[in-house]
Amino acid sequence: MMPTPRPYARIPFFNLMNNEDIHAGSLFRPHARMTINAEAHQLNLSARNDLWYQGGGVFQPWTFGYVGRQSYGNRGLANLYDINVDVKVTKNLSLSAYFGYIKGRGVVRAIYPDEPNGSFGYLEATVRF
């Protein structure tokens, strides 16, 4: 089974291959229907000669759904800071808001020197029938 990055990285710019993920998180429940989850990750490649793998799984026969980028002798990938808020509005309706910020480190800076940082956010509604 090939993993998707979604369960552990809502900004899917990295996955579990050749990575070290040092992280801390906090979970708050200010109300019975609300959950706030905040995390910080320091992402490194396992070794300086490893590739930075990206992709969401097997969906392309010519790449197997993953591509590897050179590390240029760096191990530091990025620092990722994110927050997610989930609200259960009714028994059948939940709303989620997510925002994440990536601060590129050595590997990312070598590939994208002009813009090594990034952000991503979304709003999501889930209706259960």
N, C-alpha and C positions, 0 to 999 in steps of 0.2 A: 504494500500500500504506500503510495506517495502522498506526503502531507501537503495540505494547503496552508498558506501563511495566516489565514483569517483568524483562527482561534487565539493566536498569541501576538499577532501584529496587525492591527487594523490599518496601518499604513504599510501596504505590502511591498516594501522595497528591500526586504531581506527575508531569509528563511533559515531553517535549522542547519544547513550544510556549512561546515567549516567555520562555525561561529561560536563565540563566547558571548553570553548575554548576562551581564551583571545588572541586576535590577532590584528596585524597591517599589513597593506599591502600598497604597492605603485605600481602604474601603469605608465609606461613611453611609449611614442610613439616617438622615435627618428627619425622615418621615417614613411610616410603614410602607408607603407606595413609592418612595424615591430611594435610589441608590446612586452614589457618586463614587467613581473609581478613578484614582489618579496613579500614574506610574512614571518612573524614570528608568531608562535603560542606557547602559554603556555597552556598545556593541563593538566587538573586535573580531578579526579573523583569527583562526587558530594558529596560523603561522604566516610569516611574511611572504611566502611564495604561494599561498592559497589564492584561489579565485573568489571574487565576491559574486555569489550566485543569487539570481533573481528569478522570479517566476512563480506561478500559482499552481503548477502541477501539469500532469500529462494531458495536453490538449493539442499539441502540434507534433506531427510525426518527425519533422526535420529538426526540431530542437528539443523534443521530449518535454516541452513546457518550461524549460529552465535555460538560462544563458549565464555564462561566467564572464566576469570582467577582471582584467589584470589589477593587481594590488600595487604595482610599482614599488615593491619593497616595504610597504606600510602594513601595519596590523590594525590600527584604529579605523573603524568604519564610521560610526556616528554616535551621537547622543540623541536619544529619543525621549521626548516629554509628551505625555498625553493625558487627556481627561475624558471621561465618558459619564453622561448622566442618563439614567433610565427612570422613567416615570410610568407607573401603571395607572392609567386614567380610569379605566373601567375593567370589568372582568375580561372583556374581549379586546381591549385597545391598550397598547403600550406605545410610548414615544421614547426615542433615544436621540441624544445629541452627542457628537464626538468631535474632538479637535486634537490634532497631534502636530508637533513641531520637531523637525529633524535638524540637528546641528552637525553638519558634515565634518568628519575628521580626516586623517591622512589619506585613506583610500579614496574617499569621495572627493576630497580637495584636488587630488592628482587627476581625477577624471573630469571634474567640473570646477575648474579653478575660479571662474567668474561668478558662479552661483552654487556654492556647495550646500546651502541650506534649503529646506523646503517645509511646506505645511500642507495639511489635508484635513478636511472636515466634512461632516455630513449630518443630515437629519433623517430619521427613519421612523416610520409608523408600521406597527405590526398589528394586524387584525386577526383574531382567532375565531374560527367558525365552529 
